[in-house]
Amino acid sequence: MAKKNLADALQLASGKTATTEHSSSRVQSADKPELPPSRQGKKAIAGHFDPAVSKQLKQLALEQDTTVQALLAEALNDLFDKYGKKPIA
C-alpha cells in the first residue's frame, strides 16, 4: 500500500477524494532532483572548518586561476600519496 501524503489525507478527511494524477505528480516532485552530468556517479565529501579556511581556500583558487574543487582534489591526492594510497581524487 502506497504511503499517503498530508494533502491527500486532508482531502480524504474533508470528504473529497484525492485524484491519482495529483498524488503521482507530488511523488515525482518529492523525488531527488536529477544531478547534473558533472556530479553523476560522484559523492560529496564535506567537513566543517573555521570561516577563515573557506576564505583562504577561495582566495587560493582565484590566485591559481582554478576552482576550489580542483584544489580539494589536489589536496586529497597529496594526502593519499602521503599514506601510500593511489591518487584517485
PyMOL commands that set and color helices and strands:
alter all, ss='L'
color gray80, all
select helices_A, chain A and resi 6-13+20-30+37-39+51-63+68-82
alter helices_A, ss='H'
color red, helices_A
deselect
rebuild
show_as cartoon
